[in-house]
Each structure stands twice: as C-alpha cells, then as structure tokens.
Amino acid sequence: MGGKLRLCLAGLLGALLAALIILYYVPDTSDMLTLHLQIAAEEKDNYQLFYLREGEADYGEDRAGTDSYAGGGKEQALSFSMPLDTKTIRLDLGTQPADITFLGAYVTYEHHRTDLKADLFASEKSRQQIASIEKTDKGYEIVTEGNDPYCIIDFTEAGESLEDFFGQAANGVTWFYKIVLSLLIFGMLLAAAALFPKVYSLLAEVWHSRTLMMRLAKNDFKTRYAGSYLGIIWAFIQPIVTVVVYWFVFQVGFRSGGVSEYPYVLWLISGLIPWFFFSESWNSATGSMLEYSYLVKKVVFKISILPIVKIISALFVHLFFICFLIFMFCLYGYWPDIYVIQVFYYSFCMIMLVLGLSYLTCSIVIFFRDLGQIINIILQVGVWMTPIMWNVTMLGNDIRWIMKLNPMYYVVYGYRGALMDKVWFFEDLPLTVYFWSFTLIMFGVGTLIFKKLKIHFADVL
C-alpha cells in the first residue's frame, strides 16, 4: 500500500472517530465547585459548610464539608466543596464566640473563577448567634456568640447565578476535552501511518528471530545471578525487601491508613509491582547493546532483538509478582473477578512503552555513555513523581493533571483500577488515548533513531 494512500485512509478514519467523539462522547468532568473564604480571627476553630440542592430541605452531615482555621489573627483561606447545582448554603462560623474578619469569597470550577459579593455573607436575613456585622475597610467584622453560630445564603435570591455561570464553564471544559481527544486520535493515526514501513520492518525482524530471542532471554535470566549461592532467588528477594521497607516506613512509621476499604499494603504493592518491571526492563534494555557488544559486531545477527531479550528476561520476574499480587489480595479476602484480566493489558502497555523508550535510549547510550546515569536519576525521581506511595487525590485539580502526563501514571492506576476500583480501561478514554499516543510516538521515534544509528554501532563499540 502506497504512503499517500495509507495517510489518506488514516486521515479518513481519524476524522470519522473524531466526529463520533464530538457527537457522542461525554467526558467524566467534575460536578463539584469549591468555595473559598478569606477570613482572619484570633481563635482557632473548625468551620463547616452545609449545602442544599433543588428539592432538598434538610442540612445533613452527608452534605457538609469542614475546614480548620489555625487562629492567631492571620489571614487564611478556607475551602469547601459543593455541587454545581447548589442553591443554598449554611456556613457554620466555628463552635465558640469569636470576632471574625470576613475578607472575601470566590468560587472555582476547574480553571474558572468568579468572586462572590461580600455582603452575601453579611445579610441579616438568615443567621443565628451572630451579635453584629459591621463593614470596615478590610471587609466585614462579624461578632458571634454561642457555640453554633451560622448564616444562610440563598444564591437564587441573591442573583449570583452560580449554576448558570459554571454551567457554561462546565460546557466549555467538556468541549475542550472532546476537541483535544479528537486531535490526539487524528494525530496518532497519521503518525502510525507515516511510521508504518519502518516499524513493520523492525517487527518483521523480531518475529523471524523469535526462537532465538526466547532462548537468549532464558539464558540472560539464568546467568544474571550465576555464581551466587541463592541464584535467581535474588531476583525475587530484592523487590520483596523493597516492598517491606516502604510498607514499614509509610504504614508503621507514618501510620498511613487504608485506601477505601483496602489495607494500605495492598494499595502499595499494586503500584510498586508494575514500577519494578518498568524500572528493571528499561534500565537493562538501555544497556543491552553494550552488554552484548560481541553480538552487535556480528554482521548477520539481528541486533533489534537485544532490547526485547532484556524486557522478556524482566518479564519472567514480573509474571511471578502478578501471581504474588493476586495471592495477597486473596489472603486479605478479596478474590479475583473479571476485572483482573486487565492486569495483563496494562502489562502489555508497559512492554510497548519500555520497548519504544529502549530503542531510543539503547541507540544513544552507545555514543553518550552518561545517558545510563541520567536514566537512573530519572527512575529514582520517577518512583516519587508517579503516585505510588502517595495518593494523587492529595493534590488539587490544578496540579493533578501534570501527574497524569507521566505515562506510568496510567499503568499504576490501571493496576489499581483492575484490582481495587473495579473499572475498565476504556472508562477513562482521554487518558487511554493520551497513553497510546505517547507510546506510539516514542515507539516510532525510537525505531527511527535505532535504524538510522545501528550501522555505526559496531564502529563505536
């Protein structure tokens, strides 16, 4: 098939998929706003916000948020979440009499913000145990009394039109996601069509050498620990010791609680095990040309299989730890279900990601040996930048999307989604498309650089 024809077919398919996304895809955007209150007071206390939506009459604890003020008279922002369609809120101003300076308020949704009128919170219409409210140059001085002071704000009567304003913002976010997702798919298909010949020739080489590749992978796995008393057992001891150390530090030392109804140790190992494979396979595959330099110098040897040999060698250990992971869940009473099969899908995702990265890095490291040290640093930092030991929900929405740019975020949370959250990979379509776009680009660039530079490998080595 000619190059122009491939590009035309890819463009038509991309346009069709983009049209289907724009017409039918509904992004999973947030339906929660965040109310920010700027206050200053001498007393340390807890503040609460209760909200009511259309048709609701009672303020219940299931519709409440709490934030703590540190006291000392310093200005501090208190934040409370509430649904997009909130009509009325009740703001509880602590649990003791206090003099509070109310400095202002605003509401945020995604990256949108609107300021609220300060006199909304100074209204005399609905309030309890509030002795006085006086306007000053700084804002409003509120004097409370009793142990349950509060004021009620009705946004519909105040004319703030929060739902109308943020409804438009939510619609804008939805269209933004649709357009970006459509462009990613369109670009991914065009890139795949353009790089197809070079990638296909490389994959054909790998397929024809599959028997030799498996034999080399088994030999690499056996000889890695040759000469030691415990042999290949060391391949399993080191990850287990690492898991125990992290578990002890975070659960015993920092007293991290469970995530949802799952113990912390299960949440931890379901993120660490895929990272172990990614780290080991990428590191070893990067140095594969240097390690097997005697094979690279042979004219008839298909050197394109060497990074795959290292990846398969690391995969043997990873498959054991997948079984170990499922066993641990069973030990705690969480038996596998249909969602568990996605673990193998995410393992395949890692293999393709590492393969693309490795073809790039194993080509460059021959000419620039410092790259191996740089990758070690990247992996040391990456284990902390990937939310493995900590939960990404600790970050705000403005920062959380940066974490999702790390392709291993998709894999780590995919493992947890398969084992704990019980969600399918296609339920987060934007993240899935982003991951495969990134992976295919890295695979295309990696194979292109590899084929360009491999004729010089033997000369440099």
N, C-alpha and C positions, 0 to 999 in steps of 0.2 A: 504494500500500500504506500503510495507516494506521500511525501511530507506535507504537501499542501492539502491533500485530501484528509489526512489524519487531523490536521489543525482545524479544517472546516467541520468535520464530524464532532471533534471535541468542543468546538465553539457552539455548535447547534445543541449538543447535549447539555452543555453548561447553561446556555440560555433557557432551555426547557426546565432544567432543575431550578434555576433562579426564579423563573415565573411561578413555578409551583410553590416555592418557599414564600414569595411575596404574597401569593393569593391565599395560602392555606396554613402556613406555619405560624404558630402562636408562641412567642418566646416566653420563657418562665421568668418574667420580671417580678421585682418585689412589689407587694401591695401595701408596704408599710412606710409611713412618714416618720421623721424624727423631729421632735420639738426640743429646741434648745432655749434654756432660760438663763439669763445672766443675772446673778444675784450676789449680794455681799451681806454678811451678818456676823455677829460675834460668836453666836452659839453653834456648836457642832450638832448636826441633826440629820435625820432622813426625811426626804421629801418624796411624795407619791403622786402619781397621775393616774386617774381612772378615766376611761373613755366610754362613750355611748355611740352606737351607730343607729341608723334608721330603724325604728321599731323596737329598740331596746329601752327599757325603763329603769332597771336597777344597776347600780355600780357594783360589780362583783370583783373578787380578787383575781378571777381569770382574765379580767380586762383591766389590768393595772401594771404599772411599772414603778420602780423605786430607784432613786439615786441618792448618794450621800454627799452632804456638804461638810467640808473639813473645818469650818469655823475660822476664827481669828480675824474676821473683818476683811478678808481678801476676796477679790472678785473671782467668781468661779462659774463655769458653765455647767448646768445640769441638763442631762439628755434623757428623753423619754420617747419610746416608740409607740405609735398608734396607727390604726389602719387608714388607708387612703380616704375612705368614706366616713371618717369620724365627724359627728355632728356636734357633740357636746363633750367637754372635759371637766373634770373636777380636780383641782390642784390642791393637795393637802400640804400646808406650809409647816411641816415639822410636827413634833409631838410635845412642844413646850412653848410657853410665852417667849416672844423674841421680837427684836427690832430688825426688820429685813429691808434692805435697799434693793428694789427691783430695777435693774438697769436696762432691760430689753428682752426681746424674744424673737426668734425666727424659726422657720420650718424648712427642712431639707428633704429632698427626694432625689435619689441618685446624685446627679451633679447640679440639680436645680435648687434654688433657694428663694424664699420670699420672707420679708420681715413682717412681723405682726404689730399691730398698733398697741403701744404700751398701755393705753387706757382700757384695753380689753380686760386686763388683769387688775384694774383699779375700779372696776364697776361696782356700784353699791347694790346692784340688783339681787345677786345670789351669792351670799357669803355668810360664814359662821365663825364666831370667836375672833373676829378681826375688829380691834378697837378703833383704828383710824387708818386712813390712807391719804397721804399728802404729797403733792407734786413738788419736786425740788429740781435743782439744776442737773443733778445726776440721774434722776428718774423718779421713782415713787418710793416714799418711805412708808412701809407697812408695819403697823404695830399689832401683833397677835396676842391673844390671851387664851388660857385654857390649854388642853392637851390634844385638841383636834381642830385646829383652825383650817379653813379651806375657802376657796372661791370657785364658782362655777362659771364657765364661759360657753356660751352658745354661739358657735361660728355662723350658723344660718341667720340668726337675728343680727349678728354683728356685721354681716355683709362681707365677710372676709373671702368667701367663695373658695375655700381651700380645695374642695373636691374639683371644682371647675378648673382652677389653675393647675393643680398637679395631675388632673386627668389628662390635660393637654400635654403635660410633661411626660407622663407615662406613655401616651400615644407616640410621642417623639422618640422615646427610648426604644419602643417596640419597632418602629420603622428603621431606626439606626441599626438594631440587631439584624433585621431582615436584609438590609442593604449590604452590610459588612459580610454576612454569611453568604449571600449570593455572589459577591465579588470573590470571596475566598474559594468557593466551589468552582466558579468560572475560571479563575486563575490557575487552580490546582489541575483542572482538566487540560488546559492549554499547555501548562508546564510538562505534564505527563506525556502529552502527545509529542511535544518538541524533543524531550529527552528519551523517548521510547527506543530508538535504534541502539543508542549506546548502552542503555540499561539492559535491553534484551540480549545483546551480545555478551554482556558480562554474566547475566543469569544463565545463558546457554553454556558458558564455560563451567560455571559452578555445577550445573546439572550433569554434565558429562563426566565430571570428576567426583561425583557424589560418593562413590565407593571408597576412593582414596581419601576423601575428606573425612568420612566417618572413621576410617582406620587411624588416620592421623590424630583425630580428636580423642579417641580412646587411648592412644599411646601418650598423648600430651597429658591427659588426666592422670594416667598411672605414673608417669615419670616425674610429675611435678614435685611429688613428695618422696621420690625414690631415695633410699639411704637413711631415712628417718625410721625410728622404731615403730611409730604408730602409722606410718604411711599415709594413705589417703584419708584416714580418720581426721587428720589435721584440717582437711577442707571443711569438715562439719563442726569441729570444736571451736574454731575461731569465731564464726558467726554466732554460735550459741553463747559463748562467753560475752560477746558484744551485747547481745540482747539482754543478758542477765545484768550487765553493768548499767545499761540505760534504764532498765526496769528498776533497779535498786536506787539509782540517783533520782529518778522522777517520781516513782510511786512511794518509795520508802523515805527518801530524803526530802523531796519537795512535796510529798503527800498529794500527788495528783490523783484526783478521783476518777471514776469510770466515765466513759463517754456513752451517753444514752444509758441503756441498761447493760452494756457490755463492760467487763473489767478492763482496766487500763492496759494490762499486759496483752490482751487480745488486740486491742486497738493499736498498740505499739508494734507488735510483730507483723501485723498485716500491712504496715507501712515500711518496716525495716527490710523484710524479706525481698520485695522487688528491688529495693535500693541496693542490697548486697549484690544481686545479679547484675544490675546496671553498672555499678562501680567496678566490679571484678572483670566483667566482659569487656567494657570499654577500655579499661586500663591495659589489660593483657592483649587485646586486639590491636591497640595502638602500637605496641612494641613487637608485633608478630613478624614484621619484615626484618627487624634487627635480630630477633631471636633465631629465625630460620634463614639467616643470610646465605647459608650454604645451598639452600634450595632456590633462593631468589636468583643466584648466579647461574643456575642450570637453564639453558635455553628452552628446553622442551617442557619445563614444569609450569603448570598453571598457577601462578602466584596469587591470583584473585581469590583462591580458596583459603589462604592462610588466615585472614581475619575471621572467617567463618569457623575455621578449626578451633580458634580460641573461644569463640562465642559458644559453640557446641560443648566444648570442654567445661565452660562455666555453667552451661545449662544442666549438666548432669547433677550438679550440687543443687541448683535451683529447683529441679523437679523433686528432689528429696525434701527440700524445705516447704514446698507446696503441700506435700503429704503431711509433713510435721505441722504445718499451719492448720490444716483441716482437722488433724488429730487433736490439737489444742482446743479448737472450738468444740469438738465433740466431748472432750474431757470436762469442759465447763457446761455441757448440756445443750449446746447449740449445734444441732445436726444439720448436715448439708442439704440444700434443696436445689432447685433448677437454676437458681441464680449463680451457683458456684461455678458452673461451666464457663462463666465469663473470665475466670482467673486465667484460663488458657488463651482467651482472646487478648487479654492485657499482657500476657507473656509474649505473645506474637508481636504485639505493639512494641514492646521493649526490644525484641530481636531486630525488628526493622529499623527502629531508631538508632540502636547501637551500630548496626551494620552501616547505615548511612554516615554516621559520625566517624566510624572506624576507617572507612575507605578514605575519608578526607584526612584524618589525623595520622594514619599509618603511612600515607604518602608524604606528608610534610615532615614528619619526625625524622625521616632519613636525612633530610637536608638541614633540619633545625632541631638538634637533639634536645634543646631546652624545652621543647613542647611537652615532653613527658612529665617534667616537673610542673609545668603550668597546669596540665590536666589533673595532676594530684591535688594541686591547690583548689582547682575548680570543684573537684569531688569533695574535698574537705569542707568547703563553704557550702556546696550544694546540699549536703545532708541536712544543714540547718535552714537553708533557704527553701527547701522543699518541706512543707508541713508534715513532718513525720513524728517528731517527739512532741509537737505542739499543734493545737487546732487552729485552722485558718480563720475560724469564726471570732478569734480574739482580735482580729484586725477589722478596721472599718471598711466600708464598701469602696472608699476612695483608694485604698491601698491593696485590697484583696485581689483586684484584677491583675495587679503586677505579678503576684504569686502564680496566677494561672498561666502566665506566659512561659513558665518553666514547663517543658513537655512532661517531665516526670511527675508533676502535679496530677496530670490526667491519669497516669498509671497508678500512682499511690492511692488516689481517691477512687479509682476504679476497683482496685482490690477491696477496699473497704466498702464500696457500694455493693460489690458482689457478695461479700461475706456478712456485712452488718446492716447496711441501709436498705438492701434488697431493691435495688434499682437497676434498670438495664442501661447499657452504654449509650444507646440512641436517645435516651430521655434528655440528655444534655447535648443536643445536636451541635450548638455553636462550638463547644469545647472539643467534641469529637472531630469536627471539620477542621478546626484550628490545628489539632494534634497531627492529623494525617497530612494537612497542607505543609506543616513544618517538617514532618518526617520525609515526605516525598521530595521536598526541596533539598533537604540535606542529603538524601539518597542520590538525587540527580546530580547535585554539585559534587558530592563525594566520588561517585563513579566517573564523572567527567574529569576531575583532577587526577584520579588514580590512573585512568587510561592515558592521560597526557604525560604523566611523570614516570610511569613504570618502565619506559625504555631507558631511563637514566639510573634506575635503582642499582643495577649490577655495577655500574661505573663508580658510584659513590660508596657502595658497601665494600 
